[in-house]
């Protein structure tokens, strides 16, 4: 019975709630059913896919800061934990992958590692962040990058695997993201 309930929650999250055109309902589901912490003025747009091991087994490890925007079509693999700072812009199609397998284990066991993203980070379209990394404040992840290692504050990284391209000139960001398009 417990497995049926968990399967229902996963189905409802990904195929009903994540497509419902109301922030209030989606955010209430994420907070109350999945156990996420979501800061004020954060916006998780429609069309996300949430990969989770259990209903509330990892929700306590999901935190989305004030003013953060997660655009459409992202993959949020929450089992290892995702901590996102304030005023972070996550573009469409980004994958946050906290789960993997131990390729050298005969049982091919699951491994979960958190992703930690600092304040004022911008993650470009279709970038992939792998578990066990920390993205420093003000960093920029270019579109399509695959991030396999930590990114220092204010670094701009790109490529596969991602490497430092340059450093962000803006060292004291103070902007506030307030992006809540109607029906998104």
Residue frames relative to the residue before (quaternion, step in Angstrom):
aa qw qx qy qz dx dy dz
X 1.0000 0.0000 0.0000 0.0000 0.00 0.00 0.00
X 0.6319 0.5459 -0.3187 0.4486 3.57 1.05 -0.87
X 0.6528 0.5130 -0.3091 0.4639 3.60 1.02 -0.81
X 0.6295 0.5232 -0.3338 0.4676 3.59 1.02 -0.74
X 0.6499 0.5126 -0.3122 0.4662 3.57 0.96 -0.89
X 0.6553 0.5054 -0.3080 0.4693 3.61 0.93 -0.90
X 0.6475 0.5110 -0.3175 0.4679 3.59 0.97 -0.84
X 0.6316 0.5284 -0.3296 0.4617 3.59 1.02 -0.76
X 0.6516 0.5133 -0.3173 0.4596 3.60 0.92 -0.90
X 0.6548 0.5029 -0.3117 0.4703 3.60 0.93 -0.86
X 0.6547 0.5044 -0.3070 0.4720 3.57 0.94 -0.91
X 0.6778 0.4944 -0.2987 0.4550 3.59 0.80 -1.01
X 0.6334 0.5391 -0.3325 0.4444 3.60 0.98 -0.83
X 0.7946 0.3836 -0.1758 0.4365 3.57 0.69 -1.12
X 0.7990 0.3185 -0.1583 0.4849 3.59 1.02 -0.65
X 0.7303 0.3323 -0.2359 0.5483 3.58 1.24 -0.14
X 0.7519 0.4188 -0.2297 0.4545 3.56 0.44 -1.25
X 0.7124 0.4765 -0.2762 0.4350 3.63 0.78 -0.97
X 0.7024 0.4049 -0.2717 0.5185 3.58 1.26 -0.06
X 0.4944 0.6657 -0.4209 0.3678 3.56 1.30 -0.03
X 0.3871 -0.7800 0.4447 0.2098 3.64 -0.69 1.05
X 0.5911 0.5347 -0.3994 0.4529 3.59 0.84 0.96
X 0.4201 -0.6990 0.5258 0.2417 3.57 -0.71 1.13
X 0.6422 0.5662 -0.3262 0.4006 3.54 0.88 -0.98
X 0.7012 0.4507 -0.2705 0.4817 3.58 0.84 -0.95
X 0.6611 0.5034 -0.3204 0.4548 3.61 0.87 -0.90
X 0.6972 0.4716 -0.2823 0.4601 3.57 0.79 -0.99
X 0.6113 0.5321 -0.3513 0.4688 3.61 1.06 -0.66
X 0.6354 0.5185 -0.3240 0.4716 3.60 1.00 -0.79
X 0.6682 0.5045 -0.3063 0.4529 3.57 0.85 -1.00
X 0.6946 0.4756 -0.2749 0.4645 3.59 0.93 -0.90
X 0.8051 0.3662 -0.1610 0.4379 3.55 0.64 -1.16
X 0.7319 0.3785 -0.2350 0.5157 3.60 1.03 -0.67
X 0.7697 0.3411 -0.1885 0.5057 3.61 0.84 -0.95
X 0.4394 -0.7365 0.4275 0.2859 3.60 1.21 -0.33
X 0.3755 0.7355 -0.4887 0.2815 3.61 1.17 0.43
X 0.3126 -0.6774 0.6249 0.2302 3.52 -1.34 0.46
X 0.0055 -0.8015 0.5954 -0.0552 3.57 -0.66 1.15
X 0.3827 -0.7544 0.4957 0.1967 3.55 -0.71 1.14
X 0.6543 -0.5076 0.3807 0.4115 3.56 -1.27 0.32
X 0.8381 0.1844 -0.1854 0.4787 3.53 -1.19 0.75
X 0.4106 0.6595 -0.5109 0.3680 3.60 1.18 0.39
X 0.1280 -0.7914 0.5950 0.0569 3.56 -1.14 0.64
X 0.0601 -0.7515 0.6570 0.0065 3.53 -0.70 1.14
X 0.2638 -0.8106 0.5047 0.1364 3.55 -0.23 1.29
X 0.6856 -0.4997 0.3489 0.3981 3.55 -1.31 0.29
X 0.7693 0.4411 -0.2760 0.3707 3.52 -1.35 0.28
X 0.3863 0.7058 -0.5041 0.3138 3.60 1.16 0.45
X 0.1831 -0.7125 0.6470 0.2004 3.53 -1.33 0.21
X 0.1480 -0.7949 0.5869 0.0427 3.55 -0.69 1.16
X 0.1446 -0.7646 0.6258 0.0532 3.54 -0.68 1.18
X 0.1001 0.8038 -0.5749 0.1155 3.56 -0.67 1.08
X 0.4850 -0.6640 0.4867 0.2948 3.55 -1.18 0.60
X 0.8018 -0.0222 0.0486 0.5952 3.58 1.02 -0.76
X 0.7283 -0.4563 0.2833 0.4257 3.51 -1.26 0.22
X 0.8255 0.0257 0.0154 0.5636 3.58 0.63 -1.08
X 0.3522 0.7636 -0.4849 0.2405 3.59 1.18 0.33
X 0.7994 0.2335 -0.1305 0.5380 3.58 1.07 -0.57
X 0.4352 0.7347 -0.4449 0.2700 3.59 1.20 -0.20
X 0.6299 0.5347 -0.3405 0.4487 3.57 1.05 -0.70
X 0.6927 0.4427 -0.2690 0.5018 3.58 1.24 -0.30
X 0.5959 0.5067 -0.3865 0.4887 3.59 1.22 0.42
X 0.0963 0.7802 -0.6056 0.1235 3.52 -0.66 1.18
X 0.0661 -0.7865 0.6140 -0.0086 3.56 -0.82 1.06
X 0.3745 -0.7968 0.4424 0.1704 3.55 -0.52 1.25
X 0.7347 -0.4283 0.3346 0.4059 3.48 -1.42 0.32
X 0.8610 0.1624 -0.1256 0.4653 3.56 -1.00 0.89
X 0.4634 0.6781 -0.4557 0.3432 3.60 1.22 0.11
X 0.1653 -0.7733 0.6064 0.0826 3.57 -1.10 0.78
X 0.0828 -0.7512 0.6541 0.0320 3.54 -0.89 1.05
X 0.2925 -0.8000 0.5047 0.1404 3.55 -0.34 1.29
X 0.7526 -0.4408 0.2775 0.4028 3.55 -1.35 0.19
X 0.8581 0.2770 -0.1635 0.4002 3.48 -1.35 0.48
X 0.4160 0.6968 -0.4894 0.3194 3.59 1.05 0.60
X 0.3163 -0.6921 0.6100 0.2211 3.54 -1.31 0.42
X 0.0728 -0.7931 0.6046 -0.0093 3.55 -0.63 1.19
X 0.0845 -0.7897 0.6077 0.0006 3.56 -0.21 1.32
X 0.1302 -0.8923 0.4317 0.0227 3.52 0.17 1.37
X 0.4585 0.7421 -0.4280 0.2364 3.60 1.17 -0.36
X 0.7158 0.4303 -0.2624 0.4834 3.61 0.98 -0.71
X 0.5595 -0.5946 0.3819 0.4331 3.56 1.27 -0.31
X 0.0314 -0.7740 0.6323 -0.0147 3.55 -0.98 0.94
X 0.0393 -0.7725 0.6335 -0.0220 3.55 -0.75 1.14
X 0.0290 -0.8040 0.5923 -0.0444 3.57 -0.55 1.21
X 0.4294 -0.7312 0.4819 0.2208 3.57 -0.83 1.03
X 0.6961 -0.4620 0.3664 0.4096 3.52 -1.34 -0.37
X 0.8583 0.1202 -0.1162 0.4851 3.53 -1.25 0.71
X 0.3178 0.7207 -0.5296 0.3148 3.54 0.94 1.00
X 0.1949 -0.7675 0.6016 0.1051 3.56 -0.98 0.89
X 0.0488 -0.7851 0.6171 -0.0182 3.56 -0.54 1.24
X 0.3236 -0.7924 0.4933 0.1551 3.55 -0.42 1.27
X 0.7199 -0.4514 0.3227 0.4170 3.55 -1.33 0.24
X 0.8494 0.2455 -0.1681 0.4358 3.52 -1.18 0.69
X 0.4098 0.7052 -0.4853 0.3150 3.61 1.18 0.30
X 0.2070 -0.7571 0.6079 0.1198 3.58 -1.10 0.76
X 0.0959 -0.7496 0.6539 0.0370 3.55 -0.87 1.05
X 0.0549 -0.8573 0.5086 -0.0583 3.56 -0.07 1.41
X 0.0585 -0.8310 0.5531 0.0096 3.60 -0.14 1.24
X 0.7146 0.4331 -0.2559 0.4861 3.60 1.20 -0.19
X 0.0612 0.7615 -0.6431 0.0521 3.53 -1.21 0.66
X 0.4091 -0.6676 0.5456 0.2986 3.58 -1.27 -0.34
X 0.4486 -0.6336 0.5490 0.3096 3.55 -1.24 0.48
X 0.2891 -0.8097 0.4887 0.1480 3.58 -0.23 1.28
X 0.6890 0.4635 -0.2801 0.4817 3.60 1.24 -0.31
X 0.5659 0.5768 -0.3916 0.4402 3.58 1.25 -0.01
X 0.4940 -0.6807 0.4449 0.3077 3.63 -0.79 0.92
X 0.6930 0.4427 -0.2755 0.4979 3.61 1.20 -0.47
X 0.3499 -0.7621 0.4808 0.2561 3.61 1.34 0.01
X 0.0893 0.8660 -0.4868 0.0721 3.56 1.03 0.92
X 0.5428 -0.6020 0.4876 0.3244 3.52 -1.29 0.53
X 0.0811 -0.7554 0.6484 0.0495 3.55 -1.18 0.74
X 0.0732 -0.7968 0.5995 0.0173 3.56 -0.96 0.88
X 0.0285 0.7830 -0.6187 0.0581 3.55 -0.88 1.00
X 0.4978 -0.6934 0.4339 0.2882 3.60 -0.95 0.82
X 0.2495 -0.6849 0.6541 0.2021 3.49 -1.42 0.28
X 0.0791 -0.7844 0.6150 0.0115 3.56 -0.85 1.04
X 0.0713 -0.7988 0.5970 -0.0211 3.55 -0.74 1.14
X 0.3813 -0.7549 0.4956 0.1979 3.58 -0.71 1.11
X 0.7007 -0.4481 0.3578 0.4244 3.56 -1.37 -0.12
X 0.8570 0.1929 -0.1437 0.4557 3.55 -1.30 0.55
X 0.3676 0.7082 -0.5083 0.3240 3.58 1.08 0.70
X 0.1448 -0.7478 0.6385 0.1104 3.56 -1.18 0.63
X 0.0969 -0.7824 0.6148 0.0209 3.55 -0.78 1.10
X 0.3660 -0.7811 0.4759 0.1716 3.56 -0.55 1.24
X 0.7371 -0.4468 0.3144 0.3977 3.51 -1.36 0.43
X 0.8792 0.0591 -0.0994 0.4623 3.51 -1.10 0.98
X 0.3399 0.7009 -0.5407 0.3176 3.58 1.09 0.63
X 0.2059 -0.7532 0.6124 0.1236 3.56 -1.25 0.53
X 0.1054 -0.7700 0.6279 0.0408 3.56 -0.88 1.02
X 0.2632 -0.7818 0.5501 0.1298 3.57 -0.79 1.05
X 0.6577 -0.5539 0.3611 0.3609 3.55 -1.20 0.60
X 0.7584 0.3906 -0.2931 0.4318 3.52 -1.23 0.59
X 0.6321 0.5374 -0.3426 0.4408 3.59 1.21 0.22
X 0.2244 -0.7256 0.6334 0.1481 3.50 -1.36 0.42
X 0.1864 -0.7513 0.6264 0.0918 3.55 -0.96 0.96
X 0.3778 -0.7680 0.4796 0.1935 3.57 -0.59 1.18
X 0.6960 -0.4680 0.3523 0.4152 3.56 -1.29 0.41
X 0.8565 0.1949 -0.1436 0.4559 3.54 -1.08 0.81
X 0.4461 0.6958 -0.4607 0.3234 3.61 1.21 0.07
X 0.2212 -0.7418 0.6182 0.1364 3.55 -1.30 0.47
X 0.1534 -0.7536 0.6356 0.0678 3.55 -0.89 1.04
X 0.3506 -0.7725 0.4916 0.1964 3.57 -0.49 1.18
X 0.6735 -0.5070 0.3619 0.3980 3.56 -1.22 0.55
X 0.8385 0.2183 -0.1734 0.4681 3.55 -1.01 0.89
X 0.4665 0.6878 -0.4481 0.3294 3.61 1.22 -0.06
X 0.2073 -0.7245 0.6394 0.1525 3.54 -1.25 0.56
X 0.1559 -0.8233 0.5447 0.0358 3.54 -0.34 1.32
X 0.0656 -0.8254 0.5599 -0.0294 3.55 -0.56 1.27
X 0.7565 0.2686 -0.1527 0.5765 3.60 1.28 -0.24
X 0.6830 -0.4698 0.3614 0.4268 3.57 -1.28 0.30
X 0.2119 -0.7353 0.6309 0.1280 3.54 -1.24 0.63
X 0.4010 -0.7350 0.4997 0.2221 3.57 -0.72 1.10
X 0.6645 -0.4941 0.3642 0.4263 3.60 -1.21 0.40
X 0.8710 0.1194 -0.1378 0.4562 3.51 -1.16 0.92
X 0.4416 0.6469 -0.4926 0.3792 3.61 1.17 0.40
X 0.2249 -0.7104 0.6482 0.1566 3.52 -1.26 0.62
X 0.0254 -0.8212 0.5688 -0.0376 3.56 -0.57 1.19
X 0.0647 0.7884 -0.6101 0.0455 3.54 -1.21 0.59
X 0.6384 0.5499 -0.3957 0.3654 3.53 -1.30 0.29
X 0.3517 -0.6991 0.5837 0.2164 3.51 -1.42 0.02
X 0.4429 -0.4016 -0.7406 0.3067 1.57 -0.59 2.40
X 0.6485 -0.5488 0.3638 0.3820 3.55 -1.22 0.54
X 0.0069 -0.7654 0.6435 -0.0091 3.52 -1.13 0.79
X 0.6271 -0.5521 0.3872 0.3898 3.58 -1.22 0.44
X 0.2191 -0.7675 0.5948 0.0960 3.55 -0.90 1.05
X 0.7469 -0.2099 0.1733 0.6066 3.56 0.99 -0.92
X 0.4602 -0.6416 0.5208 0.3245 3.56 -1.30 -0.25
X 0.5129 -0.6400 0.4825 0.3076 3.54 -1.08 0.77
X 0.4268 -0.7188 0.4913 0.2445 3.57 -0.86 0.94
X 0.6365 0.5086 -0.3234 0.4813 3.58 1.09 -0.72
X 0.0926 -0.8436 0.5289 0.0083 3.59 -0.37 1.25
X 0.7655 0.2608 -0.1587 0.5663 3.60 1.23 -0.30
X 0.0188 -0.8296 0.5579 0.0076 3.61 0.50 1.09
X 0.0460 -0.8066 0.5893 0.0046 3.54 -1.06 0.77
X 0.4100 0.7241 -0.4694 0.2953 3.58 1.24 0.19
X 0.2555 -0.7272 0.6144 0.1687 3.52 -1.32 0.40
X 0.3039 -0.7349 0.5751 0.1918 3.54 -0.82 0.97
X 0.0628 0.7710 -0.6294 0.0733 3.55 -0.88 0.96
X 0.2236 0.7880 -0.5205 0.2412 3.52 0.37 1.30
X 0.2057 0.7679 -0.5725 0.2007 3.55 -0.30 1.30
X 0.0511 -0.8260 0.5608 0.0244 3.61 0.40 1.16
X 0.5909 -0.6020 0.4231 0.3308 3.53 -1.08 0.82
X 0.8538 0.1055 -0.1376 0.4909 3.57 -0.97 0.98
X 0.5813 0.5459 -0.4028 0.4493 3.61 1.13 0.40
